[in-house]
Amino acid sequence: MITRLFKLGRKLDNLEEFNRVGETNLITSVTNEPGTLAMYSTHLADDPAMCYVFEVYADDDAYQVHASSDQFKAYVAMAADNLTTREVCPVKPELMVEKPEGLKITDGNASPRCCFVQILPDKLEQFREEVFTNMRTSVAQEPGVLYLYAASFADDPLHWVFWEGYASEEAYEKHRQTRHFQTYITNTADCLSEKELVQLAADCLASKGLLRG
């Protein structure tokens, strides 16, 4: 699989139209392109000008199909006049788990987050085992956990990002109180040198529901 993480600065004076074109790109791509598995557009909860986008493709051929699509070309044309900054974070998938029914959320009724961590070199395997168990258990057992993805940065295998989606803030808080999450926190307390949790707001969340870990 191919995963892509973007940090985009966007103008606010044409935000409604920009979001409309972006939503068409995401929904059409996930619906019509077999190899486009998930696409998420979000922004910082306290700053709508800063957008985080996460994409998952089956392989490079699938990405090339998407890149040549009419809806993506329309988005690129719109982005040319509406983006102020563009940062591409090269990441590779570690574990992708989501609800099998997939998603098409365009009304903002979800609670997405991402978390960046730096793992201590001698703790990588311990951390991987603990966090993967928590991710699989959470998606399988908690109705409000929509997706949990883990990816590592291509230039630093100890630098990971977690891309997370919850049905609501209440679902997120319930997740934090579960026994499996508390066990994960306890068992990885000495595994990380850095941790940054980023609260996001949903613009458009779309997935096929095929990522089962």
URBEL-V381247 format. One record per backbone hydrogen bond with DSSP energy under -0.5 kcal/mol. CO is the residue of the C=O (numbers start at 0). NH is the residue of the N-H. If there is no record, write none. Layout:
# URBEL-V381247
CO/NH
CO/NH
This chain:
# URBEL-V381247
1/56
2/90
3/54
4/88
5/52
6/86
7/50
8/83
8/84
11/14
13/17
14/18
15/19
16/20
17/21
18/22
19/23
20/24
21/25
22/26
23/27
24/28
25/29
26/30
27/31
28/32
31/33
32/35
34/36
34/57
36/207
37/55
38/205
39/53
40/202
40/203
41/51
42/200
43/46
46/43
46/49
48/9
48/50
49/43
50/7
51/41
52/5
53/39
54/3
55/36
55/37
56/1
58/62
59/63
60/64
61/65
62/66
63/67
65/68
68/72
69/73
70/74
71/75
72/76
73/77
74/78
75/79
76/80
77/80
77/81
78/81
78/82
81/10
84/8
86/6
86/88
87/89
88/4
88/90
89/153
90/2
91/151
94/149
95/212
96/147
98/101
102/206
103/105
104/204
107/109
110/165
111/199
112/163
113/197
114/161
115/195
116/118
116/159
117/192
117/193
119/122
120/123
122/126
123/127
124/128
125/129
126/130
127/131
128/132
129/133
130/134
131/135
132/136
133/137
134/138
135/139
136/140
137/141
140/142
141/144
143/145
143/166
145/98
146/164
147/96
148/162
149/93
149/94
150/160
151/91
152/155
155/152
155/158
157/118
157/159
158/152
159/116
160/150
160/162
161/114
161/163
162/148
163/112
164/145
164/146
165/110
167/171
168/172
169/173
170/174
171/175
172/176
173/176
173/177
174/177
177/181
178/182
179/183
180/184
181/185
182/186
183/187
185/188
187/190
190/119
193/117
195/115
196/198
197/113
198/44
200/42
203/40
204/104
205/38
206/102
209/211
210/97
